[in-house]
């Protein structure tokens, strides 16, 4: 079955960096679009970044463009989100997402807290 396991979250000061990882299994990772979402306290879940198979196309939310970088390592079945110049408003639970065959698969998320 599909499994998505996020890691790499934590507490970081404003201006700092973190790299999130999502270990994927149960499907052919290399051929799938993958996404990162986030959900801040009291807010709806929002799409952060999308990467197509082989990284052919990448899209970002306007709020993170220029600061975040999505990437994938198909040999390791792993999705990444490099987050630089972090701001307090980036505080959220970050989720890895697989849209596939009309279904949406989610990991349990990893918490990122940006605070001094």
DRENSETI-155891 format. One record per atom (N, C-alpha, C): residue in three letters; z, y, x; atom name. Coordinates in steps of 0.001 Angstrom, whole numbers. Example, Ala and Ser with C-alpha at 12.3 -4.5 7.8 and 13.67 -1.06 7.14 Angstrom:
! DRENSETI-155891
(atom 'ALA',(7800,-5690,13190),'N') (atom 'ALA',(7800,-4500,12300),'CA') (atom 'ALA',(7800,-3300,13200),'C') (atom 'SER',(7080,-2250,12850),'N') (atom 'SER',(7140,-1060,13670),'CA') (atom 'SER',(7870,30,12900),'C') 
! end
This chain:
! DRENSETI-155891
(atom 'UNK',(0,-1177,832),'N') (atom 'UNK',(0,0,0),'CA') (atom 'UNK',(0,1247,882),'C') (atom 'UNK',(-422,2365,281),'N') (atom 'UNK',(-467,3622,1015),'CA') (atom 'UNK',(941,4058,1376),'C') (atom 'UNK',(1105,4421,2640),'N') (atom 'UNK',(2365,5009,3101),'CA') (atom 'UNK',(2058,6232,3940),'C') (atom 'UNK',(2782,7300,3662),'N') (atom 'UNK',(2682,8543,4417),'CA') (atom 'UNK',(4098,8947,4804),'C') (atom 'UNK',(4330,9087,6109),'N') (atom 'UNK',(5678,9388,6584),'CA') (atom 'UNK',(5630,10624,7480),'C') (atom 'UNK',(6219,11703,6978),'N') (atom 'UNK',(6241,12959,7727),'CA') (atom 'UNK',(7431,13014,8683),'C') (atom 'UNK',(7262,13753,9758),'N') (atom 'UNK',(8350,13982,10711),'CA') (atom 'UNK',(8095,15279,11448),'C') (atom 'UNK',(9115,15757,12153),'N') (atom 'UNK',(8939,16934,12991),'CA') (atom 'UNK',(9552,18211,12460),'C') (atom 'UNK',(10079,18160,11249),'N') (atom 'UNK',(10705,19356,10701),'CA') (atom 'UNK',(12025,19667,11391),'C') (atom 'UNK',(12580,20834,11058),'N') (atom 'UNK',(13852,21226,11634),'CA') (atom 'UNK',(14100,22702,11472),'C') (atom 'UNK',(15103,23182,12177),'N') (atom 'UNK',(15464,24596,12144),'CA') (atom 'UNK',(14836,25296,13347),'C') (atom 'UNK',(14173,26406,13093),'N') (atom 'UNK',(13517,27154,14163),'CA') (atom 'UNK',(13708,28645,13901),'C') (atom 'UNK',(13771,29415,14959),'N') (atom 'UNK',(13915,30868,14812),'CA') (atom 'UNK',(12580,31504,14466),'C') (atom 'UNK',(12605,32652,13811),'N') (atom 'UNK',(11348,33367,13547),'CA') (atom 'UNK',(10579,33591,14838),'C') (atom 'UNK',(9262,33379,14760),'N') (atom 'UNK',(8409,33486,15941),'CA') (atom 'UNK',(8254,32189,16699),'C') (atom 'UNK',(9038,31184,16343),'N') (atom 'UNK',(8988,29903,17031),'CA') (atom 'UNK',(7867,29002,16534),'C') (atom 'UNK',(7847,27793,17090),'N') (atom 'UNK',(6794,26830,16770),'CA') (atom 'UNK',(7394,25467,16441),'C') (atom 'UNK',(6676,24723,15634),'N') (atom 'UNK',(6983,23327,15343),'CA') (atom 'UNK',(5676,22575,15170),'C') (atom 'UNK',(5713,21284,15463),'N') (atom 'UNK',(4573,20432,15156),'CA') (atom 'UNK',(5033,19314,14239),'C') (atom 'UNK',(4407,19270,13070),'N') (atom 'UNK',(4684,18205,12110),'CA') (atom 'UNK',(3698,17063,12312),'C') (atom 'UNK',(4170,15864,12047),'N') (atom 'UNK',(3315,14679,12104),'CA') (atom 'UNK',(3395,13927,10782),'C') (atom 'UNK',(2335,13230,10462),'N') (atom 'UNK',(2303,12364,9279),'CA') (atom 'UNK',(1679,11044,9699),'C') (atom 'UNK',(2490,10000,9746),'N') (atom 'UNK',(1993,8664,10079),'CA') (atom 'UNK',(1480,7996,8816),'C') (atom 'UNK',(217,7576,8839),'N') (atom 'UNK',(-425,7022,7659),'CA') (atom 'UNK',(-703,5531,7830),'C') (atom 'UNK',(-605,4786,6752),'N') (atom 'UNK',(-925,3357,6771),'CA') (atom 'UNK',(-1328,2905,5377),'C') (atom 'UNK',(-1985,1747,5318),'N') (atom 'UNK',(-2357,1164,4035),'CA') (atom 'UNK',(-3730,1557,3544),'C') (atom 'UNK',(-4481,2308,4337),'N') (atom 'UNK',(-5826,2722,3963),'CA') (atom 'UNK',(-6596,3075,5232),'C') (atom 'UNK',(-7902,3277,5069),'N') (atom 'UNK',(-8747,3616,6211),'CA') (atom 'UNK',(-8634,5108,6477),'C') (atom 'UNK',(-7703,5462,7324),'N') (atom 'UNK',(-7352,6865,7566),'CA') (atom 'UNK',(-8561,7687,8012),'C') (atom 'UNK',(-9369,7141,8895),'N') (atom 'UNK',(-10431,7926,9529),'CA') (atom 'UNK',(-11477,8426,8537),'C') (atom 'UNK',(-11596,7796,7386),'N') (atom 'UNK',(-12648,8166,6441),'CA') (atom 'UNK',(-12157,9055,5304),'C') (atom 'UNK',(-10922,9486,5360),'N') (atom 'UNK',(-10312,10205,4234),'CA') (atom 'UNK',(-10010,11676,4546),'C') (atom 'UNK',(-10215,12506,3515),'N') (atom 'UNK',(-9697,13869,3553),'CA') (atom 'UNK',(-8181,13796,3528),'C') (atom 'UNK',(-7545,14659,4305),'N') (atom 'UNK',(-6084,14721,4329),'CA') (atom 'UNK',(-5640,16169,4174),'C') (atom 'UNK',(-4450,16344,3600),'N') (atom 'UNK',(-3960,17692,3331),'CA') (atom 'UNK',(-2476,17829,3672),'C') (atom 'UNK',(-2084,19037,3975),'N') (atom 'UNK',(-669,19427,4062),'CA') (atom 'UNK',(-381,20387,2908),'C') (atom 'UNK',(712,20136,2228),'N') (atom 'UNK',(1237,21029,1211),'CA') (atom 'UNK',(2648,21442,1635),'C') (atom 'UNK',(3162,22465,958),'N') (atom 'UNK',(4560,22824,1144),'CA') (atom 'UNK',(5145,23325,-182),'C') (atom 'UNK',(6459,23176,-274),'N') (atom 'UNK',(7155,23665,-1465),'CA') (atom 'UNK',(8428,24370,-1034),'C') (atom 'UNK',(8453,25667,-1270),'N') (atom 'UNK',(9625,26474,-946),'CA') (atom 'UNK',(10622,26396,-2098),'C') (atom 'UNK',(11880,26668,-1818),'N') (atom 'UNK',(12896,26611,-2877),'CA') (atom 'UNK',(12530,27511,-4050),'C') (atom 'UNK',(12547,26937,-5251),'N') (atom 'UNK',(12272,27708,-6443),'CA') (atom 'UNK',(10814,28051,-6674),'C') (atom 'UNK',(9924,27497,-5844),'N') (atom 'UNK',(8500,27815,-5993),'CA') (atom 'UNK',(7686,26543,-6213),'C') (atom 'UNK',(6445,26734,-6670),'N') (atom 'UNK',(5556,25604,-6870),'CA') (atom 'UNK',(5004,25118,-5523),'C') (atom 'UNK',(4618,23857,-5520),'N') (atom 'UNK',(4004,23294,-4324),'CA') (atom 'UNK',(2666,23971,-4085),'C') (atom 'UNK',(2380,24322,-2830),'N') (atom 'UNK',(1127,25002,-2517),'CA') (atom 'UNK',(387,24288,-1389),'C') (atom 'UNK',(-929,24336,-1477),'N') (atom 'UNK',(-1780,23742,-464),'CA') (atom 'UNK',(-1764,24623,789),'C') (atom 'UNK',(-1516,24005,1932),'N') (atom 'UNK',(-1450,24724,3197),'CA') (atom 'UNK',(-2740,24562,3996),'C') (atom 'UNK',(-3202,23320,4128),'N') (atom 'UNK',(-4378,23075,4965),'CA') (atom 'UNK',(-5034,21763,4573),'C') (atom 'UNK',(-6355,21704,4781),'N') (atom 'UNK',(-7157,20522,4481),'CA') (atom 'UNK',(-8038,20203,5667),'C') (atom 'UNK',(-8182,18915,5967),'N') (atom 'UNK',(-9093,18490,7021),'CA') (atom 'UNK',(-9915,17318,6485),'C') (atom 'UNK',(-11232,17387,6665),'N') (atom 'UNK',(-12090,16292,6223),'CA') (atom 'UNK',(-12107,15188,7284),'C') (atom 'UNK',(-12775,14089,6958),'N') (atom 'UNK',(-12876,12997,7913),'CA') (atom 'UNK',(-13546,13492,9186),'C') (atom 'UNK',(-13068,13045,10299),'N') (atom 'UNK',(-13547,13446,11627),'CA') (atom 'UNK',(-13376,14929,11896),'C') (atom 'UNK',(-12602,15621,11068),'N') (atom 'UNK',(-12347,17034,11298),'CA') (atom 'UNK',(-13565,17919,11110),'C') (atom 'UNK',(-14546,17436,10339),'N') (atom 'UNK',(-15769,18189,10187),'CA') (atom 'UNK',(-15593,19525,9488),'C') (atom 'UNK',(-14616,19598,8603),'N') (atom 'UNK',(-14346,20861,7914),'CA') (atom 'UNK',(-12843,21031,7788),'C') (atom 'UNK',(-12386,22240,8055),'N') (atom 'UNK',(-10960,22567,7981),'CA') (atom 'UNK',(-10797,23851,7183),'C') (atom 'UNK',(-9825,23866,6288),'N') (atom 'UNK',(-9538,25048,5486),'CA') (atom 'UNK',(-8043,25316,5499),'C') (atom 'UNK',(-7693,26598,5428),'N') (atom 'UNK',(-6298,27015,5437),'CA') (atom 'UNK',(-6012,27976,4296),'C') (atom 'UNK',(-4765,27952,3851),'N') (atom 'UNK',(-4303,29005,2954),'CA') (atom 'UNK',(-4282,30319,3724),'C') (atom 'UNK',(-4537,31396,3010),'N') (atom 'UNK',(-4580,32710,3662),'CA') (atom 'UNK',(-3260,33037,4353),'C') (atom 'UNK',(-2164,32548,3792),'N') (atom 'UNK',(-840,32877,4315),'CA') (atom 'UNK',(-551,32254,5678),'C') (atom 'UNK',(-1322,31215,6061),'N') (atom 'UNK',(-1053,30538,7338),'CA') (atom 'UNK',(-2227,30618,8304),'C') (atom 'UNK',(-3337,31145,7860),'N') (atom 'UNK',(-4533,31193,8704),'CA') (atom 'UNK',(-4265,31991,9967),'C') (atom 'UNK',(-4662,31421,11107),'N') (atom 'UNK',(-4426,32075,12383),'CA') (atom 'UNK',(-3108,31700,13029),'C') (atom 'UNK',(-2220,31064,12266),'N') (atom 'UNK',(-920,30655,12793),'CA') (atom 'UNK',(-750,29137,12799),'C') (atom 'UNK',(-1314,28464,11823),'N') (atom 'UNK',(-1192,27003,11706),'CA') (atom 'UNK',(-2509,26338,12084),'C') (atom 'UNK',(-2397,25127,12635),'N') (atom 'UNK',(-3574,24335,12974),'CA') (atom 'UNK',(-3384,22904,12500),'C') (atom 'UNK',(-4285,22451,11640),'N') (atom 'UNK',(-4276,21063,11183),'CA') (atom 'UNK',(-5194,20254,12086),'C') (atom 'UNK',(-4785,19027,12395),'N') (atom 'UNK',(-5618,18152,13218),'CA') (atom 'UNK',(-5289,16703,12875),'C') (atom 'UNK',(-6105,15822,13398),'N') (atom 'UNK',(-5905,14400,13130),'CA') (atom 'UNK',(-6256,13588,14362),'C') (atom 'UNK',(-5562,12460,14518),'N') (atom 'UNK',(-5866,11497,15564),'CA') (atom 'UNK',(-6164,10181,14850),'C') (atom 'UNK',(-7434,9890,14673),'N') (atom 'UNK',(-7816,8713,13908),'CA') (atom 'UNK',(-7427,7415,14618),'C') (atom 'UNK',(-7349,7449,15949),'N') (atom 'UNK',(-6934,6255,16695),'CA') (atom 'UNK',(-5472,5925,16418),'C') (atom 'UNK',(-4678,6945,16100),'N') (atom 'UNK',(-3251,6742,15839),'CA') (atom 'UNK',(-2909,6804,14359),'C') (atom 'UNK',(-3927,6991,13505),'N') (atom 'UNK',(-3681,7133,12055),'CA') (atom 'UNK',(-2621,8195,11771),'C') (atom 'UNK',(-2760,9323,12421),'N') (atom 'UNK',(-1748,10374,12329),'CA') (atom 'UNK',(-2384,11732,12068),'C') (atom 'UNK',(-1768,12453,11145),'N') (atom 'UNK',(-2152,13818,10800),'CA') (atom 'UNK',(-1111,14755,11392),'C') (atom 'UNK',(-1550,15919,11861),'N') (atom 'UNK',(-643,16880,12470),'CA') (atom 'UNK',(-770,18255,11825),'C') (atom 'UNK',(293,19026,11952),'N') (atom 'UNK',(249,20437,11586),'CA') (atom 'UNK',(1023,21198,12659),'C') (atom 'UNK',(286,21914,13497),'N') (atom 'UNK',(907,22766,14510),'CA') (atom 'UNK',(1174,24127,13869),'C') (atom 'UNK',(2431,24538,13899),'N') (atom 'UNK',(2829,25781,13250),'CA') (atom 'UNK',(3387,26735,14296),'C') (atom 'UNK',(2712,27852,14474),'N') (atom 'UNK',(3133,28868,15439),'CA') (atom 'UNK',(3498,30164,14718),'C') (atom 'UNK',(4177,31043,15429),'N') (atom 'UNK',(4563,32351,14874),'CA') (atom 'UNK',(5217,32191,13506),'C') (atom 'UNK',(6153,31283,13429),'N') (atom 'UNK',(6773,30972,12140),'CA') (atom 'UNK',(7564,32149,11595),'C') (atom 'UNK',(7531,32271,10267),'N') (atom 'UNK',(8210,33347,9554),'CA') (atom 'UNK',(9230,32743,8586),'C') (atom 'UNK',(10232,33512,8212),'N') (atom 'UNK',(11197,32978,7236),'CA') (atom 'UNK',(10532,32484,5950),'C') (atom 'UNK',(9443,33114,5555),'N') (atom 'UNK',(8760,32684,4331),'CA') (atom 'UNK',(8004,31371,4488),'C') (atom 'UNK',(7964,30837,5697),'N') (atom 'UNK',(7389,29503,5897),'CA') (atom 'UNK',(8411,28396,5608),'C') (atom 'UNK',(9640,28783,5346),'N') (atom 'UNK',(10675,27798,5021),'CA') (atom 'UNK',(10292,27022,3772),'C') (atom 'UNK',(10238,25698,3899),'N') (atom 'UNK',(9795,24847,2801),'CA') (atom 'UNK',(9903,23383,3213),'C') (atom 'UNK',(9760,22522,2233),'N') (atom 'UNK',(9532,21110,2523),'CA') (atom 'UNK',(8021,20925,2641),'C') (atom 'UNK',(7597,20318,3729),'N') (atom 'UNK',(6180,20119,4004),'CA') (atom 'UNK',(5809,18668,3719),'C') (atom 'UNK',(4720,18492,2969),'N') (atom 'UNK',(4282,17178,2523),'CA') (atom 'UNK',(2878,16866,3024),'C') (atom 'UNK',(2701,15654,3427),'N') (atom 'UNK',(1393,15092,3741),'CA') (atom 'UNK',(800,14542,2444),'C') (atom 'UNK',(-494,14730,2249),'N') (atom 'UNK',(-1135,14318,998),'CA') (atom 'UNK',(-2477,13653,1229),'C') (atom 'UNK',(-2704,12565,484),'N') (atom 'UNK',(-3986,11872,485),'CA') (atom 'UNK',(-4565,11904,-926),'C') (atom 'UNK',(-5667,12636,-1132),'N') (atom 'UNK',(-6367,12574,-2417),'CA') (atom 'UNK',(-7412,11456,-2345),'C') (atom 'UNK',(-7328,10457,-3229),'N') (atom 'UNK',(-8199,9280,-3075),'CA') (atom 'UNK',(-8369,8579,-4404),'C') (atom 'UNK',(-9638,8367,-4784),'N') (atom 'UNK',(-9943,7623,-6000),'CA') (atom 'UNK',(-9211,8159,-7227),'C') (atom 'UNK',(-9150,9470,-7341),'N') (atom 'UNK',(-8510,10064,-8501),'CA') (atom 'UNK',(-6993,10060,-8468),'C') (atom 'UNK',(-6438,9520,-7409),'N') (atom 'UNK',(-4981,9499,-7248),'CA') (atom 'UNK',(-4588,10485,-6154),'C') (atom 'UNK',(-3295,10834,-6165),'N') (atom 'UNK',(-2768,11718,-5146),'CA') (atom 'UNK',(-1521,11064,-4562),'C') (atom 'UNK',(-1593,10743,-3280),'N') (atom 'UNK',(-490,10059,-2615),'CA') (atom 'UNK',(298,11055,-1767),'C') (atom 'UNK',(1615,10905,-1788),'N') (atom 'UNK',(2493,11856,-1114),'CA') (atom 'UNK',(3504,11142,-228),'C') (atom 'UNK',(3847,11807,859),'N') (atom 'UNK',(5005,11376,1620),'CA') (atom 'UNK',(6256,11969,1006),'C') (atom 'UNK',(7408,11700,1627),'N') (atom 'UNK',(8673,12227,1115),'CA') (atom 'UNK',(8961,13631,1604),'C') (atom 'UNK',(8192,14083,2582),'N') (atom 'UNK',(8338,15447,3048),'CA') (atom 'UNK',(9286,15596,4228),'C') (atom 'UNK',(9108,16728,4924),'N') (atom 'UNK',(9999,17073,6030),'CA') (atom 'UNK',(10355,18554,5897),'C') (atom 'UNK',(11624,18868,6057),'N') (atom 'UNK',(12104,20223,5807),'CA') (atom 'UNK',(11945,21096,7049),'C') (atom 'UNK',(11334,22246,6843),'N') (atom 'UNK',(11213,23272,7889),'CA') (atom 'UNK',(12008,24484,7443),'C') (atom 'UNK',(12942,24899,8278),'N') (atom 'UNK',(13749,26075,7990),'CA') (atom 'UNK',(13557,27086,9106),'C') (atom 'UNK',(13099,28276,8732),'N') (atom 'UNK',(12879,29340,9709),'CA') (atom 'UNK',(13936,30408,9473),'C') (atom 'UNK',(14855,30514,10418),'N') (atom 'UNK',(15977,31419,10237),'CA') (atom 'UNK',(16572,31771,11586),'C') (atom 'UNK',(17063,32993,11658),'N') (atom 'UNK',(17752,33435,12874),'CA') (atom 'UNK',(19209,32968,12856),'C') 
! end
